[in-house]
């Protein structure tokens, strides 16, 4: 039970991080699309990955181990 509560809390944190990533990601993405500059699009993707990838992998591995 404690493990399930921990996973639920981790899921809530991941959702918060996704929201923070979207707040940083979307302005860079829009600026890159409007200006046609490839480096802005790359920066937007790096911001998205930096925020979300470690926590998404952590949640995925935790869920796979719990099965």
C-alpha positions as CSV (number, residue, x, y, z in Angstrom):
1,X,0.0,0.0,0.0
2,X,2.8,2.4,0.8
3,X,4.4,1.7,-2.5
4,X,1.1,2.5,-4.4
5,X,0.8,5.8,-2.5
6,X,4.4,6.6,-3.4
7,X,3.6,5.8,-7.1
8,X,0.5,8.0,-7.0
9,X,2.5,10.9,-5.5
10,X,5.2,10.4,-8.2
11,X,2.6,10.5,-10.9
12,X,1.3,13.8,-9.6
13,X,4.8,15.3,-9.6
14,X,5.4,14.0,-13.2
15,X,2.2,15.8,-14.2
16,X,3.4,19.0,-12.6
17,X,6.7,18.7,-14.4
18,X,4.9,18.1,-17.7
19,X,3.0,21.3,-17.1
20,X,6.2,23.2,-16.3
21,X,7.8,21.8,-19.5
22,X,4.9,22.8,-21.6
23,X,5.1,26.4,-20.2
24,X,8.8,26.5,-21.2
25,X,8.4,24.4,-24.4
26,X,5.5,26.1,-26.1
27,X,7.0,29.7,-26.4
28,X,10.2,28.3,-27.9
29,X,8.2,26.0,-30.3
30,X,6.0,28.9,-31.4
31,X,9.0,31.2,-31.9
32,X,10.8,28.5,-33.8
33,X,7.9,27.8,-36.1
34,X,7.2,31.5,-36.7
35,X,10.8,32.4,-37.4
36,X,11.8,29.3,-39.3
37,X,14.9,28.9,-37.2
38,X,15.9,25.3,-36.6
39,X,17.9,26.0,-33.4
40,X,14.8,27.4,-31.6
41,X,12.9,24.2,-32.4
42,X,15.9,22.2,-31.1
43,X,16.0,24.2,-28.0
44,X,12.3,23.6,-27.4
45,X,12.8,19.8,-27.7
46,X,15.8,19.9,-25.4
47,X,13.8,21.8,-22.7
48,X,11.0,19.2,-23.0
49,X,13.3,16.3,-22.7
50,X,15.3,17.9,-19.8
51,X,12.1,18.4,-17.8
52,X,10.3,15.1,-18.4
53,X,12.6,12.3,-19.6
54,X,14.2,11.4,-16.2
55,X,10.9,11.3,-14.4
56,X,9.1,9.5,-17.1
57,X,11.7,6.8,-17.1
58,X,11.6,6.6,-13.3
59,X,7.9,6.1,-13.3
60,X,8.0,3.6,-16.1
61,X,10.7,1.5,-14.4
62,X,8.8,1.6,-11.1
63,X,5.6,0.5,-12.8
64,X,7.4,-2.4,-14.6
65,X,9.0,-3.6,-11.4
66,X,5.7,-3.6,-9.5
67,X,4.2,-6.1,-11.9
